[in-house]
Amino acid sequence: MKKNSRRKYDPDFKRNAVLLCIEQGRSVAEVADNLGINRDILYHWRSKYNKANGLLAFPGNGIEALTPDQKRIRELEKELKDTVMERDILKKAMAIFSRASK
């Protein structure tokens, strides 16, 4: 018994399919039929594309779409967290050594 496997589409394929509708003024039905995909899928991709303003649409499975500024903020937050942890360790070590020397 063969299971129906779910087809996966490349983010560039999705983006290009949506752009065919938007930029070339072709109907969703026409583009979907030409590409051999379901019309509902193309409608779904188009709404995702519009919500993300096109720039960050279709990042991939489980990958969060972030702007370069958001990525930089995440990196800086991680660096700050690591620095705070190092500082706390040094404070504790200093307290232990100061007690031991008395």
C-alpha positions as CSV (number, residue, x, y, z in Angstrom):
1,M,0.0,0.0,0.0
2,K,1.5,3.3,-1.1
3,K,1.1,6.3,1.2
4,N,0.5,9.7,-0.4
5,S,3.7,11.6,0.3
6,R,3.4,15.3,0.7
7,R,5.1,17.3,-2.0
8,K,7.6,19.9,-0.8
9,Y,8.4,23.1,-2.8
10,D,11.5,25.1,-2.8
11,P,11.1,28.7,-1.3
12,D,12.3,30.1,-4.7
13,F,9.6,28.1,-6.5
14,K,6.9,29.5,-4.2
15,R,8.2,33.0,-4.6
16,N,8.4,32.8,-8.3
17,A,4.9,31.3,-8.6
18,V,3.5,34.1,-6.5
19,L,5.3,36.7,-8.6
20,L,3.8,35.3,-11.7
21,C,0.4,36.2,-10.3
22,I,1.4,39.6,-8.9
23,E,3.8,41.0,-11.5
24,Q,2.5,39.5,-14.7
25,G,-1.1,39.9,-13.8
26,R,-1.9,36.2,-14.5
27,S,-4.7,34.6,-12.6
28,V,-4.0,32.2,-9.7
29,A,-6.0,29.5,-11.6
30,E,-3.9,29.9,-14.7
31,V,-0.5,29.9,-12.9
32,A,-1.5,26.9,-10.7
33,D,-2.7,24.9,-13.7
34,N,0.5,25.7,-15.7
35,L,2.7,24.7,-12.7
36,G,0.7,21.6,-11.8
37,I,-0.1,22.7,-8.3
38,N,-3.4,23.1,-6.4
39,R,-5.0,26.5,-6.6
40,D,-5.5,26.6,-2.8
41,I,-1.8,26.2,-2.2
42,L,-1.0,29.1,-4.5
43,Y,-3.6,31.2,-2.7
44,H,-2.0,30.3,0.6
45,W,1.5,31.2,-0.7
46,R,0.2,34.5,-2.0
47,S,-1.3,35.4,1.4
48,K,2.0,34.4,3.2
49,Y,4.0,36.5,0.7
50,N,1.8,39.5,1.2
51,K,1.9,39.2,5.0
52,A,5.7,39.0,5.0
53,N,6.0,41.8,2.4
54,G,7.7,39.4,0.1
55,L,11.1,39.8,1.8
56,L,11.0,37.1,4.4
57,A,8.3,34.8,2.9
58,F,8.9,31.1,2.9
59,P,11.9,30.8,5.2
60,G,11.7,27.0,5.5
61,N,10.6,24.3,7.9
62,G,10.8,25.5,11.4
63,I,13.0,28.4,10.5
64,E,11.9,31.7,11.8
65,A,12.0,34.6,9.3
66,L,14.1,37.4,10.7
67,T,15.2,40.6,9.3
68,P,19.0,41.4,9.5
69,D,18.3,43.8,12.4
70,Q,16.4,41.1,14.3
71,K,19.2,38.6,13.7
72,R,21.7,41.1,15.1
73,I,19.5,41.7,18.1
74,R,19.3,38.0,18.8
75,E,23.1,37.7,18.6
76,L,23.6,40.7,20.9
77,E,21.1,39.3,23.4
78,K,23.0,35.9,23.4
79,E,26.3,37.7,23.9
80,L,24.8,39.8,26.8
81,K,23.5,36.6,28.4
82,D,26.9,34.9,28.2
83,T,28.6,38.0,29.6
84,V,26.2,38.3,32.5
85,M,26.8,34.6,33.3
86,E,30.6,35.1,33.2
87,R,30.3,38.1,35.5
88,D,28.2,36.2,38.0
89,I,30.7,33.3,38.0
90,L,33.5,35.7,38.7
91,K,31.5,37.4,41.5
92,K,30.9,34.0,43.2
93,A,34.6,33.0,42.8
94,M,35.7,36.3,44.3
95,A,33.4,35.8,47.3
96,I,34.7,32.3,47.8
97,F,38.4,33.4,47.6
98,S,37.8,36.3,49.9
99,R,36.3,34.1,52.6
100,A,39.1,31.5,52.2
101,S,41.8,34.1,52.7
102,K,40.4,35.3,56.1
